[in-house]
């Protein structure tokens, strides 16, 4: 963890480029909001309510994340390119427990 309650996150974008991001843990942000603040291509059409899958990502690291809610599972069931490690980034809260999180942005449906 960095100073000032920030954590580090590694994101691989859809072109395979790595991004090292810092995220505050004391502002109740979720991963989707952090990705958007760094202008990574995540839509978050529903505003983080798990009502769309436009913030779909793959969790590559072995973090102990909360189990997906029923709403998140329903959205992933209807999403494209779903894998065992698929999550909606809007449902991953920024906390000290996710320091070092490594995710890849899922492909978008064409």
N, C-alpha and C positions, 0 to 999 in steps of 0.2 A: 504494500500500500504506500502511496506517495503521501506527501505532507498535505495538510488541510483537508483531511477526510476524503481524499480522492483515491480512486482505484484505477487500475490499468486494465484495458480491454484490448484484445487483438481481434481485428475484423478483416476477413478476406472478402473483397468485393467480387462482383460477378465476372470481372476480367482477371481475377486471380491475384490482384494487388493487395499487399498487406497494409493495414492501417493500425497504428498504435494510438489508442484514444485514452484520454483521462476522463473520468466521470466522478462527479461528486456523489457522496453517499448520504448527505444530510439535507437533500432537497426533494426527496420522494420521487425522483425521476425513474422511468423505466428505460430499458435498453433502446426501444424504438425512438424515444425522445432524444437520447444521446446520439444515435445514428443520424437522425435528422439535423441535429445541431452541428454535426460535422459535415453536413450536406452530402451524406451518402444516399444512394438511390433507394430509399425506403419510403413508401407512400404513407402508410398509417391512415388510410382513408377514413376509418371509423373513429379515429382519435384515441385509440388505445382501449377500446371496449371489448376486444375479442369478437368483433362482429364482421370482420373481413380477414383475409389472410395476406394482405399486402405488405406485412412486415415479417413474413415467414423467414426463418433462418435455421441453420443447423448448428447445434452446440457441439463443438469438437473437444472441449476440455471435459474433465471428469468432475465437474462441480456438482455438489448435492443441491440441486434446484428443487423448488417446491413442485409437487405433482401438478400436471396440467388440470385446469378446471374443466368441468363438463362443456362449458362454452368454447374453451380453447380446443378441446378434443373434437367437438363438432365442426369447428372451422377447419381444423387440419384434415378432417375426413373429407372435406370438399375441396381442399387445396390441391394444386399440382405439385409434382416432384417431392412428395412427402417421404421422409426416411424415418428410421427409428429415433434419430436424434433431432427431429424437427420440433421447433417451438415457435410461438409467436413472440417476437421480441418485445411487444407491448406488455407481455405478461411476466417479464423478467425484471424484477425490481433491483435497482442499484443499491448494494449493501456491501459491507466489508467481506461478507461470505463469498461474493462473486469476484473478488479481486483476482486478476489473471484470467478471467473468462476469455475463451477463444471461440469465435463464431464465424460462420460463412453465410453470406447472404444467399438465399435460395434463388434459383432462376425464376423469372417471371413467365407466366403463360403467354404464348404468342398466338 
